[in-house]
Amino acid sequence: MASSKVIRDIWIVTEGGIVVFSRVYEKTLDEQLFGALLTALNSFVEEIAQGGLSNFEMSDIRFTILKKSHFIFIANSDKKIKSKRVLQELKNVMEKFFNVYSKETIDNWDNNISVFSNFDKEIEDSLEDSIKKMEKAFW
């Protein structure tokens, strides 16, 4: 049986383009290059349209983007999953990020991305497939 995830991959990027956290199943592109590209694309869109980029699609994948406090949260998902559902899950991830990493931690951050390396433990449920969630509920 095929598993279905709400969020397939996730990146958390500073406005300057540094990827501070990512969880990507099939790495096909350097994550720092991806972060810089998305940041540049978002900056370009902000110049021509108020608010910047909120999502875009490529073949069967949708990328959803949220911004808060100098960070850009990017998640991709299957286009078949409703965009509202993906957006809500990405908002949950964003809230967890700011709950785990205090304003003081972020304000005093010295660009060492290892500070954020354990964040995957905080968002396991957002990234887990539905079969594992069901197993946890019943076992």
N, C-alpha and C positions, 0 to 999 in steps of 0.2 A: 504494500500500500504506500503510495507516495505521501510524503509529509508536506505540510503547508505552513509556511511561516508568514507572520504579518510583516516583519522586517527581515529581509534577507541579509543585508550588510549595513554597517553603520560607520560613519566617520564623524568625529568632532574636531572642528578646525577653528583656529583663531582667525580673526579678521585679517591678520597678516599672512594667512595661508599655511600655518604650521599645523599639521595633523597631530593633535595631542592624544587622541585615542581612535582606534579603528578595530573593527572585527569584521573581517572579510573572509568568506569561505574560499573563493577562487581568486587568488591574487594574480591579476593579469597586468597590473600597472603599478608602478612605484607609488606608495600612498602619499608621500610628500609632494610628488608631481601632481597627483590627483587633487590634493588639497589646494595647491597653488592655482591649478587650472579652474577649479570651482570658485575659488575666491575671486579670481580675475573675471570670470564669467558673471558672477553676481555683481561685482563692481560695475561692469559694463552695462548690465541690465538696469542697475540703479540710476545710471546716468541718463538712460533713455525712457525709463518708466519708474514712476514713484513706487517705492516699496521693495524693489528688487525681485529676485527669482523666488518662486514658492514651490514649483515643481517643473519637471520636464520628463519627456519619455524618449526612450531609445528602443526600438524593436518591441520586445515584450516586457521591458523593465521600466518602471516609473521611479524617478528620483524625487524625494520629498525633502524640502529644505525649510528649516526654522532658524531664526536668529534671536539671540538674547545675550546681553552683557558681553559683547565683543567675541562671542562664539557663534559658529555656524554649525548646526546639527543637520547632517545629511543621511538619509536612509534610502535604500532602494528596496523595491518590492515588486512582485508580479503585478502586471497591470490589471489582472482579474480581481485583485483585492481592492475593495472600495477605498478610495482615497481618504475619506473621512476616518476610516478605521486605522489606516496607516498614520495619518496625521495625529490622531489621538495617542497612538502608541509612541510616536516620536515625542510628543509633548510629555508623556509619562517618563521617558528616558531623560529628557531635558530637566524635568523637575528633580529626578533622582540625582542627576549630575550636580545641580546646585545645592541639594541637600547634603550630599556627601562631601563636596568641596566648598568650604566656607568662603565667604567674600574675602576674608583675610588671606586664605590660602591662594585664592586666585589673584588678589591684588599684589601679593608678595611672590608670585610665581617667577622663577628665574629661567624660564624657557626649557627646563629639564622635563621632557615629556614622561619620564618614568614615574613622576608623581601621580599620573593618571592611569598607570598600567593595570591596576587591580579593578578598574571600573567594570570590567566584564562580569565580575561576580555580583555586582549590584543590579545588573540588567539581564541576568540569565533568563528570567521569565519573559521578557520582551522579545528575546531572540530565539527562544526555544520553539521547537515545532509542536503542533497541537497534539500529536500522539503522546509525546513525553508529558505534556500538561495533563492529559487525560489519565495517563498511568499514575502520575502523582496524586491525582484526585481519588483514584480508586484503590491504590495500594498503600 
